[in-house]
Amino acid sequence: MNELTIRVLIIDDNDQVREGIRTVLGSDSTFQVVAEGIGRDALVLTERWIPDLILMDNPISGVDRIETAKLVKQKPPLAKIVIVTDSKDITQIFEAFKNGAQGYLLNSLQPPFWHEYLKAIAIDNVPMTNELSRLILREFNLLAKPEHKSSSLTHREEEILGLVASGLVNREISYTLGISENTVKNHIKNMMYKLQMVNRVQLTKYAIERGMFMM
C-alpha cells in the first residue's frame, strides 16, 4: 500500500461521468474513492465520509457547482475541492477558486495529469496543468505590458511569480533558479501574504495581467 492515501468523494449527476472518474483514479492506488453521489447529496456525503478531496461538476437543485463548493467549504473538516468539467470558460475558473475550490481539472486531460495534479493538491503543492496555463495565458493576452510590476515584491519573488504563471511546480522552479524547494514555498507564501491572495491561480492571473510570466 502507498504511504499516501487520498480519500476521494465524487459528485456528479451523471452515472457515466462518475464511472469515468472512478476508472481514471483506479489506475493509481494512491486514490481511494470512499463515496460518490449526485449534486444534492454533496453536503451530506462530505460530512459522512470526511474525504480529502471532492471532485464535483454538476449543479445541485438550481445552485451551480461554484455555489456548491462555497457551501461545502463551510463544513469542517475542510476537504479540498476540485471542479471537473469540460468547460474552458475562464470566468468560471476564477469564480471557482474565489469561492473555495482548490483545483480545476479539464476532462480532456490524460489520467497521468489527473494523478499528478490531485496528489499535488492533496499535499498543498498545487501546480497548474500546462493546458490550463495555456488557456489562461491566451485569455489574458501574451503581449501584456510588463511595466506595472508591484513594488511590494522583491526581484526574486517576481522571478518565482513569473515561473508560477508559466505553469511550473515548486520542484521545477527550484531546479530552474538553483534554490531549495522550501525556499520556493516560502517565497510563494510571502507573495500570497503581500498580495492578499490564497492560491496559485490568483497569483497567475496577477502575473499575466502585468506581463510577469516567463515563456
N, C-alpha and C positions, 0 to 999 in steps of 0.2 A: 504494500500500500504506500502511496506517495505520502511524504511528510506533510504536504499541503493538501488539505481537502476543502473545497469550496462548495458550500451548500447553496443550491440554486432553486429559486421559485420561478416558474414560467407562467406568465399571464398573457393570454391571447384568446380571443373569442373563436378563433378558427382551429378546429381539431388538427387539421393537416399542418398548419404552421407550428403548433406545439410539438407535433411529432417530428417535424423537420429540425426544430431546435434541439430536441432530445437526441436526435441522431448525430447532430454536429457535436454536442457536448459529450456524447457517449464514446467518441473516439479518443477521448483523453480522460484517464481515470482520476485526474485531479478534481473533476466536477461531479458532484452528487446531486441529482435532481431530487429534491425532497418532496416537492408537490407541484401541482400545476392546476390551473383553473381559468375561468373566464374573468373578464374585467371587473364585474361587480363583486367578485369574491376576493379581490386583491387585499383589502384591508384585513379581512378575517384570516386569510391564509398567512399573511405576514405575521400576525400575532400568534398564530398557532404553531408555525414551523420555524420561526426566527431564522430566516435564511441569511446568508452572507451577501448574496446578490439576488436581485429581482430583475428578470428580463421581461419587459412588457411592451405591448404595442397598442392593441385596440381600445376604443373608448369604453367607459362604464356608465350606463344609464344617462346618456346625454352629456357626461363630463368627459372631456378628451383626456388622452394619456398624460399630457403635461400636468393637468389639474390633479389627476390620479397620483402622479409622482409627488406632488406637493402634499397631498393628504397622507400618503404612506410615510413620508419623511417625518411626519408629526408623531408617528407611533414608535416609541422606544422598544427594544434597542434599534439603533439606526442601521437598517440594511442599505446597501449601495444599489442604486437603480441604474439600469442600462436600458435605454429605449432602442428597440429593434424594429426597423422599418425599411421600406423601400423608398421612402420619401427623401429627396435631396433638397428640400426647402430649407434654406439657410436660416430663415426666421424661426422655424420650428426647432432647429438645432440649438440656437442660443436661448430660446424660450425654455426648452427642456432643462438646460443647465441652470438657468436662472431660478427655476422652481424646484431644484433638488436632485435632478439626475446627475450621476457621476460619469455616465458614458452614453454614447450614441453609436450604434452599430448599423451599418447598411447590410441588407440581406444579400447583396451582390458579392460581399467579401467571402473569401475562401475560409474553410474551417481553421487552418493554422493561424490566420489573422485573428479569428474569434478567440482562440485559445490564448494567444499571447496578450491580446488586449484585455480580456477578462481577468487573467491572472494579475496583470499589472494593476488593474483597478482594485482587486482584492487586497493587494499589499501596498496600496497607496502610492504607486509609481505609475501614474496614468499617462500613457503615450497617446498620441493622436494617430490614427491609421493614415497611411500615405494617401489613400483615396479621399478621405475626409479632409486632409491637409490641402490637397489639390483643389478640392471643391471650395474651400474657404478662401484660398489664395485667388482663385478665379473670381469669386464673388466680390472680393474687396479690391480687385484690380492690382495686378502685378506691378503696375507703374505708380504705385502710391508714392507720394512725395516724402522724402526722408528728413525734412528739416524740422519736424515737430517732435523730436525726441524729448522724453521727460528728463528735466534736470535733476529729478529726485533719484534717478538710477545711476549707479556707478558705471564706468566703462565695461567692467566685467559682467555686470548684470545685463547691460544692453547686448553684449555678445551672447550670453546664455539665452536671453529672451528671443533673439533672432533665430537661434538654433531650435528652441522650443516651437516657434512659429513655423519652422520648416519641417516639423514632424518628428524630430529626433527624441528618443527616450533618454533618460538620465545617463545610462551607461554609454550611449553613443556620444553625448555631449562631453562626458568625462574624457573619453578617448580623444575626441577632436581637440579639446582645449588643454589636454595634459594635466588635468586636475582630478582629485578623487571624486567618486560618486557622491559621497557625503557632502563634499563642498558644493557640488551642483545642487543637491537637495536644499542645503541651507540658503544658497542664493535665491532659489525659486521661492522658498518660504518668505524670505525678506522682501522679494518683489511683490508677492501677493499682499504682504502687510502694507508696504508703501503705497500700492495702487488700490488697496481695499478690494481685492479680488479673491475668489475662493477656489478657482480651478484653472487648468492649463488652457482650456478653450477661451476663457475670458482674457488670459494673457496673450493668446494667439491673436484674437480679434484686435486687442490694443496694439500689438506689434505691427500687424498688417496695415491697420489704419494709418500708422506713422511711418511705413516703409522700412520697418526694422527687421524684416525677415531676411534669411540668407538662402540663396538658391543653391 
